[in-house]
């Protein structure tokens, strides 16, 4: 039944990115100077999880490589490479400059000096989940490095800019901002239809794709996760298609799989906060911060903890209710 399992994975890059023409055109315009061996405009991609930000950025760079022979680029997931050192190391891997770097003994400044010495063709860096960076000085480092252009991806423009110092905000003020909204139901159905066509040996009737799309609530990552779970179940128990009952069973399983993947990406401090909320089901900010301080070594500031909690809420790992002193955090139902 599953002809090409890659098509059902989050990281799969489709032949075309549907329902994002305006966003694609805006990013293409920002990157266009690279075709003339000039720096691109810094581009910010903002929007909820599962709205196609990462897919579009990677797709745009793949297209750019078709017309720019010597283009260098690197994708960095800042949820995994969240320190300045680790992000710089990942960036330098794209230009072959890490063989003699030792993670325990090489100072961060040595990596930065190596990047600043880069004199090759235009270099585009995608920083995904850029709000995960512990040290936003990396953005300043990249901004002032000749030959390096940035595509930055985050959930919320307001939350990201609130964390940056004034020197960075003023330099990034004129950047291209591209906003992504949640997919409409018909758009998700179309995306699922393509994944079925490319990856499965069976057809899935529209009403069943509508059921998946409706359950995903505008999040393509969740929709594809449910389809993946349904196809996996159907391979074991069905021979000629994916039945509606299998899809209904796959909905909670698909959501759980996506949630677990997100949990696995959490930093140690975020993981501690997530576990406290899930253990207690409902907790006030004061209670949560006290429990967090007892659980971790070198606890972060209250402000950093609030940022972490906002990130968990963006990915539906916790629920945030109320404002100010009345705010509480909850385990999702």
N, C-alpha and C positions, 0 to 999 in steps of 0.2 A: 504493500500500500504506500509506504514512504519511498519515493523514488530518489529524492535528494534531500537528506536530512539537514543540510546546510541552510536550506531555504527557510526552515522553521526555527533558526537560531537568531538571537537578538542582533548579533554582529554581521549578519548577512547583508551584503550591499546589493540592492536590486539593480536591474538594468536601467530602470527609470525611477525617479522619485515622484510619485503622484501627489496631487493636491497641495503642492507647495511651490507653485510657479512664481508667485510674487516673492517669496522668501529666497528662492533660487536665483531669481534675477537680481535681487539686491546684493546677495553674496557674490555673485559673478561680477557685478560692477565694482565691488570693493576689491576683489582680487585681480581685476583686469590689468592694473599696472605691472603685475608680475610678467605678463606676456611681453612687456617691453624692457624686462630686466630692471624694473623699478620697484620700490617697496609698495606693498599693498596697503590699503587703508586697514586700520585695526577694525575688526568686525566683532560685535557682541551678538550672540544668539541667546535669547531669553525665552523661557516658557516652561510649562509644567513637564513632568516626566512623561515619556511616551508620546511626544508630539513631533518627533522626527528631527530634532536638532542635530544629534550626533550623526545620523544617517545622511542628512543633507550636507553637513560639513565634509564628511569623508567622500561623499559623491562628488561634490564640487572640486575637491582637490584631485580626485581621480580624473575628472574631465580636464582640469588644468594641466595635468601631466601629459595629456594627449597632444597638447599644443605647445608646451614648453619643454623642450628636450632635456635640459639640464636641471630641471627643478628639483630642489631638495625639500622634503617636508617630513614632519614627525607628528604623530598623534600621541598625546600624553593624557592618561586618565588620572586626574589629580586626586581621585578617591583612593587610588593605589599609591601614587607617587605624590604625596601631600607635603613633603618637606622640600625646602629649597634645594637641598643637595640631590635628593632623588629625582626631582623634576629636571634639574640641570643635567644629571647623568643620562636620563632618558632622552633628552633633547640632543645631547652630544652623540648618542648612539647612532643617530641618523647621518652623522658626518664622519663616522669612524674614528672618534677621538677618545675612546674609553679603555683601550687595552691596558694602559699602565695606571689606571685610576683604582685606588683601593678604598672601599667604602668605609673602612674603619680609620684610616690614617690620612687620606687626602683631604685637605681643607676645602671648604666650599668655594673660597675665593680663587683657588686654583682652577676649578671648573669654569668659573665665570671668566677668568682671564683667557682660558682656552676658547670659549665661545666668542669673546670679544675679538680674538685674533682671526676668526673665520673670515675668509676672503673668497669664498666660492660663489656660485650662482645664488639667486634669491632663495631664501629659506623661509618656508611658512610653517609655523608651529600652531597646532590645534591644542588648546588647553581645555579639556572637557572637565566639567564639574569644578571650574576654576575657583568657586567659592570654598572649596575644600582645602585650598592652600593654607598652610599654617603661617607662612611668611609671604605677604603680598609684595615684598620688595622684589620678588622674582619678576613681576610684571614691569616694574621700573627697569630692572636689568635688561629685559627683552626689548622694551620700548626704546632704550637708548643704544641698543646694539645695531650697528650698521649692517644691512642685508638681511635682517630678521623681521618678518611680519607675523602678526598674531590673529588667530580666530579663537575667541573666548566663548565658552558655553557655560551657562548657569541657569538656575530656575527663576530667580527674581532679580531684576535690575536694581530695585530699591534696596534690597537687602545687601547685594554685593557692593554697591557704591557707598552704602553706609559704613562699610568696614574699611574702605580705602582712605588713606590720608589725602589731604588737600592737594599735595604735589601730584599724586597720581590722577586724581579726579580732574584736575585742570588739564593735564596732558591728554587724557582720554575723552575729554568732553566732546571733541569733534568726531569721534569714532562713529562707524555705521552701526546702528542698533536695529536688530531684526527680531521682531516678536513672533512667537509661535503660539497659536491657540489650540485647545483640544480638538481632535478630529470630530467632525459630524458623523452621525451614524452611517450614512451612505458612503462616506469616505472610508470609514473603517471596513465596511463590507467590501468595497472595491479592493482595498489592500489585502484583505483575507482571500478574496477571489484569486488575485494574482499569486499569492503564496500557494494556494491549492493547485493552481494551474502549473506552476513551476516545480512544486515539490512532491505532489502526490499522484498516484496512478488512478485515483477515483475522483468523481465529481462530488461536490458538496452542494446541495440545493440552497438557494438564496435564503430561505426562511431559517435555515440552520446557521448560516453565517450571520444573519440579523440577530439571532439569539446570542451568539458570541459577542458581536459588536455592542449590543445593548448592555451586556454584562460588564464589558470593558470600560464603559463610561468615558469614551474619548481617548483612551490610553492604548496606543498601538502595541506597546510592549506587552500589556496584559492580554490584549486580543490574540496576539501571536502565541503567547504562552498557553492560552486556553486551547487554541487550535493544535498546538504541539502535543498537549496532554491528551486531547481527544484522539488524535491520530495514533498516538502510542497505545492508548487503550483499545482502539478499534483493531489494530494489528493483532492483538491477542484474542479478541472475542468476536470480531466480525470479518467477513470475507469480501463483501461487495460494496462497502461504503461506511460512512460514519453516521450512525443513527442519532436521532434527537435525544434519546435517553443517554447515550454515551456523551453527547455534548453537555447535557445538564450535569452529569457526573463530573465532567472535566472542568467545569467552571470553578468550583472551589479548589480543585487540585491545581489548576493553572495559576490562579491567584496566589496560592501558597508557594508554588515554585518560584514565581517572580519575586514574591516577598523574601523568600529565603536567599535568593541571589543578591538582593539588595542588602540583607543583613550580613552576608559574607563579605561585603565590601567595606563595612563600617570600620572606622579607626577604633583602637582600643577604648578611647574615651567615649565615643559615640555608642559603642557596644555596651558599655557599662550603663549609660543612661537608658538605652533601649531595654535592657534586661530589668532595670529597676521599675520602669513604667509597666512592663509586662508582668512582673512579679506582683506588683501592688494593684494593678488594674486602674486605679485612680490615685493621683498624687498631686499635691500643691507644689509650686516652684520651690518654696522653702524646704519642704520635706524632701523633695527630689535632690536639691543641691546638697543637703546634709548627708543623705545616703550615698550620693556620688563621692563626696569627699572621703567618706569612710571606706569606700570600695577601691579607690585608685591611688597610686602614688603620684605625686606632683599634680594635684588637681588643677584644672584650668580656671580662669577667672569666670565670674558670673556672666559677663558679656559673651565670652566664648561658649559657655554652656548654652546660653540662649540661642546662639547661632547654630550650635549642633542640634538643638531641639527643633529649630525651624527646618533644618535639613531633613530630619527624621519625619517631620510632618509632611514635607513636600513629597516624600516617597511613601506616604501612607503607612509608615511603620508605627507611628503613634498618632493620636488625635489631640489637637490643641483646642480647648474651649475657653471662651471668655477672654477678657482683657484686664490688664493691670493686676490689682490685688485679687481679683476674682478669677484669674486664670487657673485652669487645672489641665493636667495631662492624663490621657487615657489610653488604655490598650484598645486598639480598633476592634469593633464588633465582628 
